[in-house]
Amino acid sequence: MKDLMLPFKEKWYYIPQMEGSYSIKKVLPALVPNLTYKDLSISKGDVASLEFLNLNKKPPKEVERIRGDLLEYCKMDTFAMFKILQFLRKKNIIMDIYHVFFSNNILCVYLVYNKICY
């Protein structure tokens, strides 16, 4: 299984707006400028991880709010990956989706890459 960052890490597709990074926070605005994390209460992965890690230390009302915020963050991450995948398919960098499954509550996707540099 390959990570969706592979085409960017390997420079199969690169544009200057990615600022030399293959992080989703740089790739997404470069490829899908109208999709943003800025309106989310939790907008960064490290913050999401810390909030999740500390959930057991919070009062029930706050846990409910944080869980909702984490869910919104995860939805955005998933939709962002979908939009990036859609972009790469249009550019013929990803030729096909081979297999989709869940493993330990994580969505896994096998991709078939077309190793053409752009």
C-alpha positions as CSV (number, residue, x, y, z in Angstrom):
1,M,0.0,0.0,0.0
2,K,1.3,3.4,-0.9
3,D,0.6,6.7,0.8
4,L,-1.2,9.5,-1.2
5,M,1.8,11.7,-0.5
6,L,4.0,9.5,-2.8
7,P,3.4,11.5,-6.0
8,F,4.4,14.7,-4.3
9,K,7.3,13.3,-2.3
10,E,8.8,11.7,-5.4
11,K,8.1,15.0,-7.4
12,W,5.9,13.2,-9.9
13,Y,3.8,16.3,-9.6
14,Y,5.0,19.6,-8.2
15,I,4.0,23.3,-8.4
16,P,5.6,26.2,-6.6
17,Q,2.5,26.9,-4.5
18,M,3.4,23.7,-2.6
19,E,6.4,25.5,-1.2
20,G,8.7,22.5,-1.4
21,S,6.4,20.4,0.9
22,Y,4.3,17.3,0.4
23,S,2.2,18.0,3.5
24,I,-1.5,18.0,3.0
25,K,-1.6,21.5,4.5
26,K,0.6,22.7,1.6
27,V,-0.6,20.4,-1.2
28,L,-4.4,21.0,-0.6
29,P,-4.4,24.8,-1.0
30,A,-2.1,24.5,-4.1
31,L,-4.4,22.0,-5.8
32,V,-7.8,22.8,-4.3
33,P,-7.7,26.4,-3.2
34,N,-11.3,26.7,-2.2
35,L,-11.0,23.9,0.4
36,T,-9.6,25.0,3.7
37,Y,-9.2,24.0,7.3
38,K,-9.3,27.7,8.5
39,D,-13.0,27.6,9.8
40,L,-12.5,24.5,11.9
41,S,-12.1,24.7,15.7
42,I,-9.3,22.1,15.3
43,S,-7.3,22.8,12.2
44,K,-4.0,21.1,12.7
45,G,-3.1,17.4,13.1
46,D,-0.8,18.0,16.1
47,V,-3.6,19.8,17.9
48,A,-6.1,17.1,17.0
49,S,-3.7,14.5,18.4
50,L,-3.2,16.4,21.7
51,E,-6.9,17.0,22.1
52,F,-7.6,13.3,21.6
53,L,-4.8,12.3,24.0
54,N,-6.2,14.5,26.7
55,L,-9.9,13.7,26.3
56,N,-9.9,11.6,29.5
57,K,-8.9,14.6,31.5
58,K,-11.8,16.8,30.4
59,P,-15.3,17.3,31.9
60,P,-18.1,15.5,30.0
61,K,-19.5,18.6,28.3
62,E,-16.1,19.5,27.0
63,V,-15.4,15.9,25.8
64,E,-18.6,16.1,23.7
65,R,-17.6,19.4,22.1
66,I,-14.0,18.2,21.4
67,R,-15.2,14.9,20.0
68,G,-17.4,16.9,17.6
69,D,-14.5,19.1,16.6
70,L,-12.3,16.1,16.1
71,L,-14.9,14.5,13.9
72,E,-15.1,17.7,11.8
73,Y,-11.3,17.7,11.4
74,C,-11.3,14.0,10.4
75,K,-14.1,14.7,7.9
76,M,-12.1,17.5,6.3
77,D,-8.9,15.4,6.2
78,T,-10.8,12.6,4.5
79,F,-12.5,14.9,2.0
80,A,-9.2,16.7,1.3
81,M,-7.6,13.4,0.5
82,F,-10.5,12.6,-1.8
83,K,-10.1,15.9,-3.6
84,I,-6.4,15.4,-4.0
85,L,-7.0,11.9,-5.3
86,Q,-9.5,13.3,-7.7
87,F,-7.0,15.9,-8.9
88,L,-4.3,13.3,-9.4
89,R,-6.6,11.0,-11.4
90,K,-7.5,13.9,-13.7
91,K,-3.7,14.5,-14.3
92,N,-3.3,10.8,-15.0
93,I,-0.8,10.4,-12.1
94,I,-3.1,7.9,-10.4
95,M,-4.5,5.5,-12.9
96,D,-6.8,3.5,-10.8
97,I,-8.0,2.7,-7.3
98,Y,-7.2,-1.0,-6.8
99,H,-8.7,-1.8,-3.5
100,V,-10.5,0.0,-0.7
101,F,-10.9,-1.4,2.8
102,F,-10.9,-0.5,6.5
103,S,-8.1,-1.7,8.9
104,N,-8.2,-0.7,12.6
105,N,-10.8,1.9,11.7
106,I,-8.5,3.5,9.1
107,L,-9.6,3.8,5.5
108,C,-7.0,2.1,3.3
109,V,-6.8,2.6,-0.4
110,Y,-4.5,0.7,-2.8
111,L,-3.6,3.0,-5.7
112,V,-2.1,2.2,-9.1
113,Y,0.4,5.0,-10.1
114,N,1.5,6.1,-13.5
115,K,5.1,7.2,-12.8
116,I,5.2,10.1,-15.3
117,C,6.9,13.2,-14.0
118,Y,5.2,16.6,-14.5
